[in-house]
Structure formats: structure tokens, C-alpha cells
Amino acid sequence: MLIRYRKNYEKIAMGLLSFMPTEKELKKLQQTMKHYETNDDWQLFLWKEEEDVIGIIGVVLRAGQVEIQHISVNPSHRHQGIGKEMVKALKDLYPNHELKPNEFTAAFLEKCEL
């Protein structure tokens, strides 16, 4: 289930975002988290199954578009279709928007073929 990021999920969110190639450095990761916390156009969602948060997807909302900035799944839960489920849930959440990848999420979004 896709849930909106809240401050009490910060450590979990940072851990999941740190799997993104662009978010390896702590300072960069902290800046990214600040963007999600302070900009209304930047939205961060967590994927929760039962009691565990196992995935994260971050987007920037633009006129008629939802640009996927980050997508990450806990390594022990990969290759189970969770990333695809997150993208599908995002499509359902923003039905009148076009999903667009950035350069780091494009290859994954192509695999989803939704």
C-alpha cells in the first residue's frame, strides 16, 4: 500500500533512498530529504506491506505530469514486482497526469510497461 511520507519515517526513507546511485553521499541525501519535506511539488511515498516499509517512490508534480525522481525497494524484497506495484499505485493516485521518468528512473519505468 502506498502511503505519504511523514517525518517519523525519515530514517527508513533515507535508508531506502540511499540505494539510489545519486543518493550515496549523506549530504546529498539530506538535501534530497529537505526538498521532499519543504517543496509542495515534491512528493514522497512509502510502500508498506503489513507492518514493514519496503519501498519508496519520490515524484515532482508538474503541469499534467508526475516525474518520478526516485524509486527504490529494499534489496531483500526485490524482483517481486513491488516497484511495478508502486508505479501502478502512483498512476491510480494521479489518473489525469502523465508519468514521466528522469534519467535515473527511465530504464526501470520502461520495464514496467504500464
DSSP file (Angstrom, degrees, kcal/mol; ACC not computed):
  #  RESIDUE AA STRUCTURE BP1 BP2  ACC     N-H-->O    O-->H-N    N-H-->O    O-->H-N    TCO  KAPPA ALPHA  PHI   PSI    X-CA   Y-CA   Z-CA
    1    1 A M              0   0    0      0, 0.0    47,-2.8     0, 0.0     2,-0.5   0.000 360.0 360.0 360.0 134.8    0.0    0.0    0.0
    2    2 A L  E     +A   47   0A   0     45,-0.2     2,-0.3    43,-0.1    45,-0.2  -0.697 360.0 178.2 -83.5 126.3    1.3    3.5   -1.0
    3    3 A I  E     -A   46   0A   0     43,-2.8    43,-3.1    -2,-0.5     2,-0.1  -0.954  31.6-104.6-128.4 150.2    1.4    5.9    1.9
    4    4 A R  E     -A   45   0A   0     -2,-0.3    41,-0.2    41,-0.2     2,-0.1  -0.441  42.9-102.1 -71.3 144.2    2.5    9.5    2.1
    5    5 A Y        -     0   0    0     39,-2.7     2,-0.3    -2,-0.1    39,-0.1  -0.392  39.5-173.3 -63.7 139.1    5.9   10.2    3.7
    6    6 A R    >   -     0   0    0     -2,-0.1     3,-2.6    -3,-0.1     4,-0.1  -0.947  37.8-108.5-130.4 155.7    5.7   11.6    7.3
    7    7 A K  G >  S+     0   0    0     -2,-0.3     3,-1.9     1,-0.3     4,-0.2   0.792 114.9  65.4 -55.1 -32.8    8.7   12.9    9.4
    8    8 A N  G 3  S+     0   0    0      1,-0.3    -1,-0.3     2,-0.1     3,-0.2   0.604  99.0  55.2 -71.0  -6.8    8.5    9.8   11.7
    9    9 A Y  G <> S+     0   0    0     -3,-2.6     4,-3.0     1,-0.1    -1,-0.3   0.242  75.5 112.3 -99.9  11.4    9.5    7.7    8.6
   10   10 A E  H <> S+     0   0    0     -3,-1.9     4,-2.9     1,-0.2     5,-0.2   0.888  75.0  46.2 -56.2 -48.0   12.7    9.8    8.0
   11   11 A K  H  > S+     0   0    0     -4,-0.2     4,-2.2     2,-0.2    -1,-0.2   0.911 115.6  46.6 -64.1 -42.1   15.3    7.1    8.8
   12   12 A I  H  > S+     0   0    0      2,-0.2     4,-2.3     1,-0.2    -1,-0.2   0.929 113.7  49.2 -63.4 -45.1   13.5    4.4    6.8
   13   13 A A  H  X S+     0   0    0     -4,-3.0     4,-2.8     1,-0.2    -2,-0.2   0.919 111.4  48.6 -61.8 -44.7   13.1    6.8    3.9
   14   14 A M  H  X S+     0   0    0     -4,-2.9     4,-1.8    -5,-0.2    -1,-0.2   0.898 110.2  52.4 -63.9 -39.4   16.7    7.8    4.0
   15   15 A G  H  < S+     0   0    0     -4,-2.2     4,-0.3    -5,-0.2    -1,-0.2   0.921 113.2  43.2 -61.8 -44.0   17.8    4.2    4.1
   16   16 A L  H >< S+     0   0    0     -4,-2.3     3,-1.3     1,-0.2     4,-0.2   0.898 113.4  51.2 -69.9 -40.4   15.7    3.3    1.1
   17   17 A L  H >< S+     0   0    0     -4,-2.8     3,-2.2     1,-0.2     6,-0.3   0.816  96.2  70.7 -65.4 -28.7   16.7    6.4   -0.9
   18   18 A S  T 3< S+     0   0    0     -4,-1.8    -1,-0.2     1,-0.3    -2,-0.2   0.663  85.8  67.8 -65.6 -13.6   20.4    5.6   -0.2
   19   19 A F  T <  S+     0   0    0     -3,-1.3    -1,-0.3    -4,-0.3    -2,-0.2   0.652  79.6  96.9 -77.2 -14.3   20.1    2.7   -2.6
   20   20 A M  S X  S-     0   0    0     -3,-2.2     3,-1.8    -4,-0.2    52,-0.1  -0.569  82.8-129.3 -73.3 136.9   19.7    5.2   -5.5
   21   21 A P  G >  S+     0   0    0      0, 0.0     3,-0.7     0, 0.0    -1,-0.1   0.808 107.4  52.5 -56.9 -30.6   23.0    5.8   -7.3
   22   22 A T  G 3  S+     0   0    0      1,-0.2     3,-0.2     2,-0.1    -4,-0.1   0.551 104.9  56.6 -82.7  -6.7   22.6    9.6   -6.9
   23   23 A E  G <   +     0   0    0     -3,-1.8    -1,-0.2    -6,-0.3    -3,-0.1  -0.026  66.9 111.3-117.2  29.9   22.0    9.5   -3.2
   24   24 A K    <   +     0   0    0     -3,-0.7     2,-0.3    -5,-0.1    -1,-0.1   0.849  62.3  75.5 -74.2 -34.5   25.1    7.7   -1.9
   25   25 A E  S  > S-     0   0    0     -3,-0.2     4,-2.5     1,-0.1     5,-0.2  -0.627  78.6-136.3 -84.4 136.5   26.6   10.7   -0.1
   26   26 A L  H  > S+     0   0    0     -2,-0.3     4,-2.6     1,-0.2     5,-0.2   0.889 103.5  52.8 -58.0 -43.2   25.0   11.7    3.2
   27   27 A K  H  > S+     0   0    0      1,-0.2     4,-1.9     2,-0.2    -1,-0.2   0.913 111.5  45.7 -62.2 -42.8   25.0   15.4    2.4
   28   28 A K  H  > S+     0   0    0      2,-0.2     4,-2.3     1,-0.2    -1,-0.2   0.907 112.4  51.7 -65.1 -42.5   23.2   14.9   -0.9
   29   29 A L  H  X S+     0   0    0     -4,-2.5     4,-2.3     1,-0.2    -2,-0.2   0.898 108.9  50.2 -61.6 -42.4   20.7   12.5    0.7
   30   30 A Q  H  X S+     0   0    0     -4,-2.6     4,-2.0     2,-0.2    -1,-0.2   0.885 109.8  50.9 -64.2 -39.0   19.9   15.1    3.4
   31   31 A Q  H  X S+     0   0    0     -4,-1.9     4,-2.1     2,-0.2    -2,-0.2   0.908 109.8  50.5 -63.6 -42.3   19.4   17.8    0.7
   32   32 A T  H  X S+     0   0    0     -4,-2.3     4,-2.1     1,-0.2    -2,-0.2   0.922 109.7  49.8 -62.1 -45.0   17.0   15.4   -1.2
   33   33 A M  H  X S+     0   0    0     -4,-2.3     4,-2.0     1,-0.2    -1,-0.2   0.894 108.4  53.5 -61.2 -39.3   15.0   14.8    2.0
   34   34 A K  H  X S+     0   0    0     -4,-2.0     4,-2.1     2,-0.2     5,-0.3   0.898 105.8  53.6 -63.2 -39.9   14.8   18.5    2.6
   35   35 A H  H  X S+     0   0    0     -4,-2.1     4,-2.3     1,-0.2     7,-0.3   0.942 110.5  46.6 -57.8 -47.9   13.4   19.0   -0.9
   36   36 A Y  H  < S+     0   0    0     -4,-2.1    -1,-0.2     1,-0.2    -2,-0.2   0.841 115.9  45.9 -64.8 -32.8   10.7   16.4   -0.2
   37   37 A E  H  < S+     0   0    0     -4,-2.0    -1,-0.2    -5,-0.2    -2,-0.2   0.770 123.0  31.1 -81.4 -25.9    9.9   18.0    3.2
   38   38 A T  H  < S+     0   0    0     -4,-2.1     2,-0.5    -5,-0.2    -2,-0.2   0.664 102.8  74.2-111.3 -19.1    9.8   21.7    2.1
   39   39 A N    ><  -     0   0    0     -4,-2.3     3,-0.9    -5,-0.3    -1,-0.1  -0.862  60.3-154.4-103.1 124.4    8.5   21.8   -1.5
   40   40 A D  T 3  S+     0   0    0     -2,-0.5    -1,-0.1     1,-0.2    21,-0.1   0.794  96.0  57.8 -63.9 -28.0    4.9   21.1   -2.2
   41   41 A D  T 3  S+     0   0    0     19,-0.1    20,-3.0     2,-0.0     2,-0.6   0.704  92.9  77.7 -76.5 -19.5    5.7   19.9   -5.7
   42   42 A W  E <   - B   0  60A   0     -3,-0.9     2,-0.4    -7,-0.3    18,-0.2  -0.829  65.5-176.2 -94.0 119.2    8.0   17.2   -4.4
   43   43 A Q  E     - B   0  59A   0     16,-2.6    16,-3.1    -2,-0.6     2,-0.4  -0.958   9.5-163.5-121.3 134.4    6.0   14.2   -3.0
   44   44 A L  E     - B   0  58A   0     -2,-0.4   -39,-2.7    14,-0.2     2,-0.4  -0.961   8.0-173.6-119.6 132.2    7.5   11.2   -1.3
   45   45 A F  E     -AB   4  57A   0     12,-2.7    12,-2.6    -2,-0.4     2,-0.3  -0.948  10.7-149.4-126.3 145.3    5.6    7.9   -0.9
   46   46 A L  E     -AB   3  56A   0    -43,-3.1   -43,-2.8    -2,-0.4     2,-0.6  -0.842  13.3-134.0-110.5 150.1    6.4    4.8    1.0
   47   47 A W  E     -AB   2  55A   0      8,-2.7     7,-2.6    -2,-0.3     8,-1.2  -0.926  26.3-170.8-105.9 119.4    5.3    1.3    0.1
   48   48 A K  E     - B   0  53A   0    -47,-2.8     2,-0.5    -2,-0.6     5,-0.2  -0.935  12.9-175.3-117.4 130.2    4.1   -0.6    3.2
   49   49 A E  E >  S- B   0  52A   0      3,-2.7     3,-2.2    -2,-0.5     2,-0.4  -0.991  70.9 -40.4-123.3 122.4    3.2   -4.3    3.3
   50   50 A E  T 3  S-     0   0    0     -2,-0.5    -2,-0.0     1,-0.3     0, 0.0  -0.487 126.4 -26.9  56.7-116.3    1.8   -5.5    6.6
   51   51 A E  T 3  S+     0   0    0     -2,-0.4     2,-0.4    -3,-0.1    -1,-0.3   0.464 119.9  92.8-104.0  -1.9    3.9   -3.6    9.2
   52   52 A D  E <   -B   49   0A   0     -3,-2.2    -3,-2.7     2,-0.0     2,-0.7  -0.770  63.4-145.1-102.5 136.2    7.1   -3.1    7.1
   53   53 A V  E     +B   48   0A   0     -2,-0.4    -5,-0.2    -5,-0.2     3,-0.1  -0.872  31.6 161.5 -90.8 118.9    8.0   -0.3    4.8
   54   54 A I  E     +     0   0A   0     -7,-2.6    20,-3.3    -2,-0.7     2,-0.3   0.441  52.4  32.3-122.3  -3.2    9.9   -1.9    1.9
   55   55 A G  E     -BC  47  73A   0     -8,-1.2    -8,-2.7    18,-0.3     2,-0.3  -0.977  53.7-159.9-152.1 164.2    9.9    0.6   -0.9
   56   56 A I  E     -BC  46  72A   0     16,-2.7    16,-2.5    -2,-0.3     2,-0.4  -0.997   3.6-174.6-146.9 143.9    9.9    4.3   -1.7
   57   57 A I  E     -BC  45  71A   0    -12,-2.6   -12,-2.7    -2,-0.3     2,-0.4  -0.981   7.3-166.8-141.6 128.8    9.0    6.4   -4.7
   58   58 A G  E     +BC  44  70A   0     12,-2.5    11,-2.6    -2,-0.4    12,-1.8  -0.941  10.3 179.8-120.0 137.9    9.5   10.1   -5.0
   59   59 A V  E     -BC  43  68A   0    -16,-3.1   -16,-2.6    -2,-0.4     2,-0.5  -0.892  25.4-139.4-134.0 160.4    8.0   12.4   -7.6
   60   60 A V  E     -BC  42  67A   0      7,-2.2     7,-2.7    -2,-0.3     2,-0.5  -0.994  25.7-138.5-117.7 126.4    7.9   16.0   -8.7
   61   61 A L  E     + C   0  66A   0    -20,-3.0     2,-0.3    -2,-0.5     5,-0.2  -0.730  29.6 168.3 -88.2 127.8    4.5   17.3   -9.8
   62   62 A R  E >   - C   0  65A   0      3,-2.8     3,-1.9    -2,-0.5     2,-0.4  -0.789  53.8 -56.9-127.4 172.2    4.4   19.5  -12.9
   63   63 A A  T 3  S-     0   0    0      1,-0.3     3,-0.1    -2,-0.3    34,-0.0  -0.338 122.8 -19.2 -55.7 107.2    1.5   20.7  -15.0
   64   64 A G  T 3  S+     0   0    0     -2,-0.4    34,-2.7     1,-0.2     2,-0.4   0.530 124.4  94.3  73.0   6.0   -0.2   17.5  -16.1
   65   65 A Q  E <   -Cd  62  98A   0     -3,-1.9    -3,-2.8    32,-0.3     2,-0.5  -0.957  55.9-158.7-133.3 149.5    2.9   15.4  -15.3
   66   66 A V  E     -Cd  61  99A   0     32,-2.7    34,-2.8    -2,-0.4     2,-0.6  -0.962  20.0-158.9-121.9 109.0    4.3   13.3  -12.5
   67   67 A E  E     -Cd  60 100A   0     -7,-2.7    -7,-2.2    -2,-0.5     2,-0.7  -0.806  12.8-137.0 -95.1 120.0    8.0   13.0  -12.9
   68   68 A I  E     +Cd  59 101A   0     32,-3.3    34,-1.0    -2,-0.6    37,-0.3  -0.653  29.3 170.0 -79.3 114.9    9.5   10.0  -11.0
   69   69 A Q  E     +     0   0A   0    -11,-2.6     2,-0.4    -2,-0.7   -10,-0.2   0.832  64.3  15.0 -91.1 -40.5   12.7   11.2   -9.3
   70   70 A H  E     +C   58   0A   0    -12,-1.8   -12,-2.5    35,-0.1     2,-0.3  -0.991  54.6 171.7-139.7 142.8   13.4    8.2   -7.1
   71   71 A I  E     +C   57   0A   0     -2,-0.4     2,-0.3   -14,-0.2   -14,-0.2  -0.920  15.0 159.5-150.8 129.2   12.3    4.6   -6.8
   72   72 A S  E     -C   56   0A   0    -16,-2.5   -16,-2.7    -2,-0.3     2,-0.4  -0.998  20.1-162.3-152.8 144.0   13.8    2.0   -4.5
   73   73 A V  E     -C   55   0A   0     -2,-0.3   -18,-0.3   -18,-0.2     5,-0.1  -0.978  40.7 -95.6-127.3 141.0   12.9   -1.3   -3.0
   74   74 A N    >   -     0   0    0    -20,-3.3     3,-2.6    -2,-0.4     4,-0.3  -0.314  38.8-123.3 -51.3 130.5   14.6   -2.9    0.0
   75   75 A P  G >  S+     0   0    0      0, 0.0     3,-1.1     0, 0.0    -1,-0.1   0.798 109.7  58.9 -53.4 -32.3   17.1   -5.4   -1.5
   76   76 A S  G 3  S+     0   0    0      1,-0.2    -2,-0.1   -22,-0.0   -22,-0.0   0.578 110.2  44.2 -75.4  -5.8   15.6   -8.4    0.3
   77   77 A H  G X  S+     0   0    0     -3,-2.6     3,-0.5   -23,-0.2     5,-0.4   0.234  87.4 121.5-117.6  11.1   12.2   -7.7   -1.4
   78   78 A R  T <   +     0   0    0     -3,-1.1    -4,-0.0    -4,-0.3     0, 0.0  -0.281  61.7  33.2 -75.3 162.5   13.5   -7.0   -5.0
   79   79 A H  T 3  S+     0   0    0      1,-0.1    -1,-0.2    -2,-0.0    -3,-0.0   0.775  89.6 101.4  63.4  30.7   12.4   -9.0   -8.1
   80   80 A Q  S <  S-     0   0    0     -3,-0.5    -2,-0.1     0, 0.0    -1,-0.1   0.257 100.3-102.2-121.7   7.5    8.9   -9.5   -6.6
   81   81 A G  S  > S+     0   0    0      3,-0.0     4,-2.1     4,-0.0     5,-0.1   0.589  82.7 128.8  85.1  10.6    7.1   -6.8   -8.6
   82   82 A I  H  > S+     0   0    0     -5,-0.4     4,-2.3     2,-0.2     5,-0.2   0.904  71.6  52.2 -68.1 -41.0    7.0   -4.2   -5.8
   83   83 A G  H  > S+     0   0    0      1,-0.2     4,-2.1     2,-0.2    -1,-0.2   0.918 110.7  48.3 -59.7 -43.4    8.5   -1.5   -7.9
   84   84 A K  H  > S+     0   0    0      1,-0.2     4,-2.5     2,-0.2    -1,-0.2   0.891 109.7  52.8 -63.2 -39.8    5.8   -2.1  -10.6
   85   85 A E  H  X S+     0   0    0     -4,-2.1     4,-2.6     2,-0.2    -2,-0.2   0.891 108.0  51.3 -63.2 -39.1    3.1   -2.1   -7.9
   86   86 A M  H  X S+     0   0    0     -4,-2.3     4,-2.1     2,-0.2    -2,-0.2   0.919 110.6  48.0 -64.2 -43.1    4.4    1.3   -6.7
   87   87 A V  H  X S+     0   0    0     -4,-2.1     4,-2.2     2,-0.2    -2,-0.2   0.913 112.3  49.2 -63.9 -42.4    4.3    2.8  -10.2
   88   88 A K  H  X S+     0   0    0     -4,-2.5     4,-2.2     1,-0.2    -2,-0.2   0.916 110.7  50.0 -63.5 -42.8    0.7    1.4  -10.7
   89   89 A A  H  X S+     0   0    0     -4,-2.6     4,-1.8     1,-0.2    -1,-0.2   0.862 109.5  52.2 -63.4 -35.7   -0.4    2.8   -7.4
   90   90 A L  H  X S+     0   0    0     -4,-2.1     4,-1.9     2,-0.2    -1,-0.2   0.898 107.9  51.3 -66.2 -41.1    1.1    6.2   -8.4
   91   91 A K  H  < S+     0   0    0     -4,-2.2     6,-0.2     1,-0.2    -2,-0.2   0.904 110.7  48.8 -60.7 -41.6   -0.8    6.1  -11.7
   92   92 A D  H  < S+     0   0    0     -4,-2.2    -1,-0.2     1,-0.2    -2,-0.2   0.844 110.2  51.7 -66.7 -33.8   -4.0    5.4   -9.8
   93   93 A L  H  < S+     0   0    0     -4,-1.8    -1,-0.2     1,-0.3    -2,-0.2   0.830 121.9  31.0 -71.8 -33.4   -3.3    8.3   -7.4
   94   94 A Y  S >< S+     0   0    0     -4,-1.9     3,-1.6     1,-0.1    -1,-0.3  -0.599  71.4 161.7-123.6  68.4   -2.7   10.7  -10.3
   95   95 A P  T 3  S+     0   0    0      0, 0.0    -1,-0.1     0, 0.0    -2,-0.1   0.747  74.5  50.7 -65.5 -24.3   -5.1    9.4  -13.1
   96   96 A N  T 3  S+     0   0    0     -3,-0.1     2,-0.3     2,-0.1    -5,-0.0   0.216  99.0  83.5 -98.7  15.5   -5.1   12.7  -15.1
   97   97 A H  S <  S-     0   0    0     -3,-1.6     2,-0.5    -6,-0.2   -32,-0.3  -0.867  76.1-123.8-118.0 151.4   -1.3   13.0  -15.1
   98   98 A E  E     -d   65   0A   0    -34,-2.7   -32,-2.7    -2,-0.3     2,-0.5  -0.809  25.8-130.4 -91.1 130.3    1.3   11.5  -17.4
   99   99 A L  E     -d   66   0A   0     -2,-0.5   -32,-0.2   -34,-0.2   -34,-0.0  -0.698  31.0-179.7 -81.0 128.8    4.0    9.5  -15.6
  100  100 A K  E     -d   67   0A   0    -34,-2.8   -32,-3.3    -2,-0.5     2,-0.2  -0.983  16.3-141.7-128.8 140.0    7.5   10.6  -16.8
  101  101 A P  E     -d   68   0A   0      0, 0.0     2,-0.2     0, 0.0   -32,-0.1  -0.517  10.9-134.6 -89.2 165.4   10.8    9.2  -15.6
  102  102 A N    >>  -     0   0    0    -34,-1.0     4,-1.4    -2,-0.2     3,-0.7  -0.504  46.2 -83.8-100.4-174.5   14.0   11.2  -15.0
  103  103 A E  T 34 S+     0   0    0      1,-0.2     4,-0.3    -2,-0.2   -34,-0.1   0.775 129.8  48.4 -64.2 -24.4   17.3    9.9  -16.4
  104  104 A F  T 34 S+     0   0    0      1,-0.2    -1,-0.2   -36,-0.1     4,-0.2   0.681 118.2  37.1 -90.2 -18.4   17.8    7.7  -13.3
  105  105 A T  T <> S+     0   0    0     -3,-0.7     4,-2.4   -37,-0.3     5,-0.2   0.454  90.7  92.5-109.6  -3.3   14.4    6.1  -13.3
  106  106 A A  H  X S+     0   0    0     -4,-1.4     4,-2.2     1,-0.2     5,-0.2   0.903  83.8  51.2 -60.9 -45.3   13.8    5.8  -17.1
  107  107 A A  H  > S+     0   0    0     -4,-0.3     4,-1.3     1,-0.2    -1,-0.2   0.904 113.4  45.4 -62.5 -40.9   15.2    2.3  -17.5
  108  108 A F  H  > S+     0   0    0      1,-0.2     4,-1.3    -4,-0.2     3,-0.3   0.931 110.8  52.2 -68.1 -43.9   13.0    0.9  -14.7
  109  109 A L  H  X S+     0   0    0     -4,-2.4     4,-1.1     1,-0.2     5,-0.4   0.856 105.1  56.6 -62.5 -34.5    9.9    2.7  -15.9
  110  110 A E  H  < S+     0   0    0     -4,-2.2     3,-0.3     1,-0.2    -1,-0.2   0.887 104.7  53.2 -61.9 -38.5   10.4    1.2  -19.4
  111  111 A K  H  < S+     0   0    0     -4,-1.3    -1,-0.2    -3,-0.3    -2,-0.2   0.806 100.5  61.9 -65.6 -29.9   10.4   -2.3  -17.8
  112  112 A C  H  < S-     0   0    0     -4,-1.3    -1,-0.2    -3,-0.2    -2,-0.2   0.868  77.1-171.8 -67.6 -37.0    7.1   -1.6  -16.1
  113  113 A E     <        0   0    0     -4,-1.1    -3,-0.1    -3,-0.3    -2,-0.1   0.877 360.0 360.0  45.8  50.4    5.2   -1.1  -19.4
  114  114 A L              0   0    0     -5,-0.4    -1,-0.1   -30,-0.0    -4,-0.1   0.433 360.0 360.0 -91.4 360.0    2.1    0.1  -17.7
